[in-house]
Amino acid sequence: MKKLFLFSALLFSMNLYAQSTTEAVAPALEFVCELKVKLKAPFVVGETPHGLRRIIPIVGGSFEGPKMKGEILDGGADWQIVRKDGVAELEAHYQIKTDDGVIIYIKNTGLRVATPEVAARIGRGEIVSANEYYFRAVPKFEAPAGKYEWMNNAIFICKGIRNPDNVTIQVWKVL
C-alpha cells in the first residue's frame, strides 16, 4: 500500500511538472476598432528637464469596428515628450461617442520611435510608410455600465499610423 501511494505521488508530481513546463503561447488578439483622429497644430512648450514638451489638440474624427462605431469628440489632447534620443512618449486623453449615444473616455499611452529623418518627414506632413517607424500604445477605456462596460475589464493594444491629415489608431483586445 505504501509503495502504491509513493508511486501515485510520483506520477502526480511528474504531471504537475509537465504542466508547468509547457511551451509559452502568446495571447490571441481580437480587433476592436479603427479610429481616424483629427488633430490641430501642436502647442510647443519647448525644452524641459524631460525633453521637448508639446501638446497636440484632438479635435474630432471617427471610429468603426465590428461591435461599435461613432465619432471622436473635440476636446482631447496628446501630451508628448520628445526625448533626447528622438523617441516620442505619448499620453493622449480624449473621448469617443458611439452611434447609440454612449460616451467612453480613453487614456492612451505609448511610444513613437523613428529615425531623425523619418521623424522630420512626419513632421513636415509627408506620407511615411508605417513600416518605417514604431508607433504602439496601450489604450485604457472607461465606459459606463451597459453595452460597452466590457471595455473596462480588458487590456488593449494599438498600432498608430501618422497620416498627413490624421492619425489612424487600430485597436485590439488582448484575449
Secondary structure, DSSP 8 states (H G I E B T S, - for coil): -HHHHHHHHHHHHHHHHHHHT-------EEEEEEEEEEE---EEEEEETTEEEEEEEEEEEEEE-SS-EEEE-TTEEEEEEE-TTS-EEEEEEEEEEETTS-EEEEEEEEEEE--HHHHHHHHTT----GGGSEEEEEEEEE--SSTTGGGGGSEEEEEEEE-SS-EEEEEEEE-
